[in-house]
Amino acid sequence: MTSKELLYIEDALGHENFMKTCSQNASTKLTDPNLSNYLKELEQKHTGLYNKFLNLL
């Protein structure tokens, strides 16, 4: 794997971690259960994407 590819994966890992954290924080603050559940689904999606990128290493 080239250094450029590693930088891309590192950047993608940071992005997915940020999105997971934002989804998690927002879901706990919302009072609407539908929106909260949707954000929990997004959190799971971004966790899965994070793990896929991590497995590339």
MOGI-V193835 format. One record per residue. N is the residue number from 1. RES is the residue in three letters. PSI is psi in radians with two decimals (* if undefined). OMEGA is omega in radians with two decimals (999 if undefined). Layout:
# MOGI-V193835
N,RES,PSI,OMEGA ; N,RES,PSI,OMEGA
This chain:
# MOGI-V193835
1,MET,2.35,-3.11 ; 2,THR,2.87,3.13 ; 3,SER,-0.55,3.11 ; 4,LYS,-0.71,3.10 ; 5,GLU,-0.69,3.10 ; 6,LEU,-0.69,3.09 ; 7,LEU,-0.69,3.11 ; 8,TYR,-0.79,-3.13 ; 9,ILE,-0.71,3.10 ; 10,GLU,-0.73,3.11 ; 11,ASP,-0.75,3.13 ; 12,ALA,-0.68,3.09 ; 13,LEU,-0.75,3.11 ; 14,GLY,-0.70,3.13 ; 15,HIS,-0.82,-3.13 ; 16,GLU,-0.66,3.10 ; 17,ASN,-0.72,3.11 ; 18,PHE,-0.80,-3.14 ; 19,MET,-0.68,3.10 ; 20,LYS,-0.80,-3.13 ; 21,THR,-0.76,3.12 ; 22,CYS,-0.76,3.12 ; 23,SER,-0.74,-3.13 ; 24,GLN,-0.82,-3.13 ; 25,ASN,-0.75,-3.11 ; 26,ALA,-0.67,-3.10 ; 27,SER,-0.53,3.14 ; 28,THR,-0.38,-3.10 ; 29,LYS,-0.31,-3.08 ; 30,LEU,2.55,3.08 ; 31,THR,-0.35,3.10 ; 32,ASP,2.03,-3.08 ; 33,PRO,-0.57,3.13 ; 34,ASN,-0.80,3.12 ; 35,LEU,-0.68,3.13 ; 36,SER,-0.77,3.12 ; 37,ASN,-0.68,3.12 ; 38,TYR,-0.75,3.13 ; 39,LEU,-0.56,3.06 ; 40,LYS,-0.64,3.06 ; 41,GLU,-0.72,3.09 ; 42,LEU,-0.69,3.12 ; 43,GLU,-0.77,3.12 ; 44,GLN,-0.68,3.13 ; 45,LYS,-0.79,-3.12 ; 46,HIS,-0.54,3.04 ; 47,THR,-0.74,3.10 ; 48,GLY,-0.75,3.12 ; 49,LEU,-0.69,3.09 ; 50,TYR,-0.81,-3.12 ; 51,ASN,-0.64,3.11 ; 52,LYS,-0.77,3.10 ; 53,PHE,-0.69,3.14 ; 54,LEU,-0.64,3.13 ; 55,ASN,-0.31,3.08 ; 56,LEU,-0.40,3.13 ; 57,LEU,*,999
